[in-house]
Amino acid sequence: MQSERVDQVANKATSVTMADVGRLAGVTARTVSNVLSDSPSVRPETRERVLRAVETLGYRMNTSARSLKTGRTGTITLAIPDLGIEYFSDLARRIIVESERYDWAVVIEQTGARREAEIAILSGVRRQHSDGLIFQPHALGPGDERYLTGGDRLVILGDRIFNGPVDHVAMANTEAAAMATQYLIDRGRTRIAAIGSNPRVNTVSAASLRLEGYRQAMRAAGLPTPDERIVVAEEWHLRDGAAAMAHLLNLDERPDAVFCFNDTLAIGALHTIAINGLRVPEDIAVIGFDNTPTSQYCSPPLTTIEPGTDQIAKHAVNMLWARVNGREDPPREIIADCSLVVRRSV
């Protein structure tokens, strides 16, 4: 009898409703709605029964009807500088996974790290058609807080905006960079270079904060940081890391270690070191930043900073969900934990 009822309801295909799911699970449509909204009031055994019915019937929430009833769209926007940088593509993947817990689809906007594009994201009409925005600015800086409107539905990532009127999830950039540099010092390296400086960006940026952490560790150890060992890379792509490493190898006294401000720069640097017949870490040690998926498959596998990307994704989505659902307390700032992942490049 139960099997016949399943077949009858499943045959409705796209017309399956919450009431159908409820009948199969032995609960009300309201309970089904609470389960799909991840309400904590539902008992675990009831939640499991409802989710099993959802899977059996192939139920999909009618987002158009939900939008008319609740004013919500079932989507959020993620605005990031550049999907070509592996950290951002990895972050986007993790945010998508977290958003699925709230039945949110994610629309990704790529700003190209351009200020005008970032301002357009904050004020554009497309923002009106999503439930909220998770935004990692690059070209905005202190003083641009006036563009941060709709603070109840906005979470900022990264380090471009401080003390703004919205929730903020950041990395411990300075502390992590000092940790990476100190590890090189502890391994006996004394001529440590840095790749990724960018004097064109505001002093509140990942580049400037990681440079400050590098300098702090070097100063504490009494080691020099001559300008020629701090290489500018305005973009953090493979080609930039390769070119910066080529510059360092042409110095009269080449470095014995390099701290790269992201893994992509570090992988480019590894390439240049290899084609010049040098060995890592015997001739030059290399540390990256971000612990991207590719970093463990380099040759040799890359020692790098884990900046808490999973925490960043979880906090960002949870904070946005709270704002969308009416949370009105003052904006919060959360700094993710960081750690050193030791592999074979040092």
N, C-alpha and C positions, 0 to 999 in steps of 0.2 A: 504493500500500500504506500509506504514511504517512498519507494523507488518510483511508483507511478506519479506521485505528486511532484517529485524532482523533475521528471521528464516533462510534465505538463508545463511547469514554470520555466524550465530552461529553454523550451521551444519558443518562448516569447522573444528570445534574443535581445535586441536593443530596447524592448519595452519593459524589461525587468525593473521593478520599483523597490523602494525600501520596504514597502508592505510585503512584497513577495519574499524578500530576504528574511523579514521578521517572522512570517509564517513558517518558513523552513527551519529557522533557528528556534522557534517557540517563544519569541519575544515581540514587543511592540515595535512599530516603525520608529518611535522616538528613541528606543534603546539602540536600534541600528544606527540612527543619526549620532547618538552619543559615542558609540564605538568608533565611527568613521571620523568623528571630530576629536578623537583621542581623549575623551573626558575621563578624568581619574575616578569618577563615581561608579564606573562599571566594574563589576566583579570579574576577576581573571577568567573564570570558567565561562562566564557569559560572553566575554569578549572573544574567547577562542571559538565558541560555537557560532557567533555572528560572522567572524572572519572566514570560518570554514564554509558557511552558507554563501557569503559573498563570492568566494572562489568557485564554489560549485555552480552558481548561477551566472558567473561572469558579469556580475553587477558593476556598472560604472555610474558614478554620481553625475547627475544632470547639472553641469556647472551653470548653464544659462538660467535654469529655474532657481538655483541657489543664489545667483547674482541678483535676480529680481527680488527675491525674498529678503536677502540679508545685505544687499549692497556690496557684496564681495564678488570677486571674479574667479577665485581659485588659482590665480597666478601671482607670482612676485617677480620683480626685476632684479637681476644681478648686473651691476655695471663695473667692469674691470678694465684696466689699461690695455692689455695685449694678450690674447689667447696663445700667441706664438711663444710666450715665455712659459715654461713648463709649470712653474709654481702656480700661475693663474689658472691654467687648464686643470691642474690637480685640485686647486681650491674650488673651482666651479663644479667639478665632479662631486666633491664631498658635500657641497651645499645642496646640490640636486638630491643626493641621497638623504640628507637630513630633512629636506623639504617634503619628501615623499611621506614622511611620518605625519605630516599635517595635511596631506592630500593637496599640496601645492605643486603646480607646474612652475618651472623657472624659465623666464625669458632672459637671455644673455645679451647685454649691450657692450660693445667694445668701443672704448673712448679714444684709443690711440694715444693716450696720455696727453691729449690736447685740452687746454683750458676751456676753449669755447665749447668743445663737445661735452666736457664735464658739467659746465653750467647749463647746457641744453638738457642734459639728463635730469638735472635737479628741477628744472622749470618747465620741461616739455610736456606736451599733451599726453604722450604715451605713459607717463607716470600716473596719470589719472585713471588709466585702465588696468592697473594692477593693485593688489592689496597692499603692497609695500615695496620698499627699495632697500637692497643691501648694496653699498656703494664703496668702492675703493678708489678714492681720488689720487691723482698723481700731480697734476699741475696746479691744483688749488693749494692754498696755504693759509697761515694765520691772517686774519682780516677778511677772509672770504666766508666767515660764518653767516653773513647776511643772506647767502644763497641757500642755507640749510633750512628750508621750510618743510612743513608737514612732519615735524619732529616726532609725532606719535606713530609714524609709519616709516621710519628711516633709521638704518643702522650703518654707521661709518666704520670701515675697516682701514687698518694701516695707521700711518703716523703724520698725515698731512694736516689734520685739523685737531687742535688741542683745545680743551675747555669749551667745546662747542655745545649747542643746545640739544644734542641728540645722543643716543647711545653709541658707544665707541668700543670696538674690539681691536687691540693693538698687539704688536710683538715687543718683546724685550730686546730691541735691536742693539742698543749700546752694550748691555750686559752680555748678550750672546756673542757679539763681535770680540769683546774683550776675552771671553772664554776661549774662543777659537784661537786668538793670537797667543794667549797664555799657554795653550797646549803646545803650540809650535816652540815657544820659548822653553818650556819644560823638556822638550825633546832635544834641546841643545842648539836650536837654530837662532842665529843672531842677525842675519841680513834678510829680514822679512819684508816682502813687498806687499802692496795692497792693490787690487784691481776692482774698480767700480766707482771711484770718486766721480762726482758730477757737480762742479762749481756753479753750473747754470740753474740748478734747482734751489728751492728755498732751504734755509738752514734746518727746517723741520721736515726731514725726509729720511727714507731708509738709507740712502747713500750717505747723507751727512751723519746720521746716528751710528751707522756701522763704521764709518771712518773715525768717529770720536772714540768708539770702543777699542778699535785697533790702536789708536794713539795712546789711550789711557794705559793699556797693557805694556806698550813699548816704553813709555815714560817710567812706569813703575819698575821696569827691569833695567832702566838706565841705558836703553838701546836707542840709537838714532833712527829718525824717519826722514831721510833726505827726500826732497821733492821728486827726484827722478824715480824713486821707488813707489810713489803713489801715482797710479796710472788712471787717467780719466777714461771712463766708458759711459758715454751719455745714454747709450742703449745697452741692455744687458743680454745680448744675444751671443750665440756661439762665435760669430765672426769677430765680435768685439773682444771676447776673451782671448781668441787666437792672436789678434793684432796686438793686444796689450802685452801678451807674453813674448811676442817677437821683439817688442821694444825693450823689455827687461833683459832678454838674452843678449842684446847688443850693448848693454852697459859695460863700462870698463870692469866693474866688479858686479857680476851677476848675483842675484839673490839666491839664498839657499832654501828659501821657503816663500810661498805666496798664499795670502788670504784673499779669496775671491768673494765678492759681495753677493753672488748667487751661484747655484750649481751650474747654470748654463755657461756663465763666464769661466767657471773652473773646468768644465769639459772642453771648452775651446782652448784653454791654456794647456790642458793635458795633450791635446792634439799637437800644438806647436812644440812642446817639449819632446814628444815622441819623434816627430819628423826631423828634429835637429839632433837625434842620436843620443839624447840624455835620458836618464832613468828617474822614475818617481817610485819611492821617495829618496833613493840613494843620492842623487844629485840635487834634486829640488823637491821639497815636500809641498803638497797642495791641500788646502782646505776650502770647502765650499760653504754654502748657506742655503737652506730650505729643505734638505733631505727629500728631493724629488724622486719619483720612482726610478728614473734613469740612473741616479747617482750610484746605486749599488751594482750596476751592470757595466760601469766604466772599466777601463784597463789602465791601472789597477782600480778596484772599487774605491769610491771617493769618501774620505772622511768629511763630515759636514755637520752643520747645525740643524737640528730638528726644532723648528720654531713654534711647534704646537698647532700645525695646520688643522688637525682634526678638532681640537678645542675651538679654534677660531670659527670653523664652520658651524659647530654645534651651538656655540654662544650666539653667533649672529642670527641664526634661524630662530632659536628660542626667544631671544630678545625681541625680534620682529614680531613673532607670534603673540607675545605678551602685549606689545603696543597695539597690534591690530585688534586684540580682544579687550582693549580698554584700560590697560595699565597706565596709571597717571603719576607715578612717583617720579622724582627727579632723574635726569639722565645718568646712566652709569657708564663707567669705563672699566673694562676687564682687560688685563694683560695676560696673554697666554704663557704657559710654562715653556721654557726652552731647555735643550740638552744637547750634548755633543755625541754624535754617532761616529764611533771610531771604526774605520775600515783600513785599507792598506796603502793609502796615498800619503801617509805621514809615518 
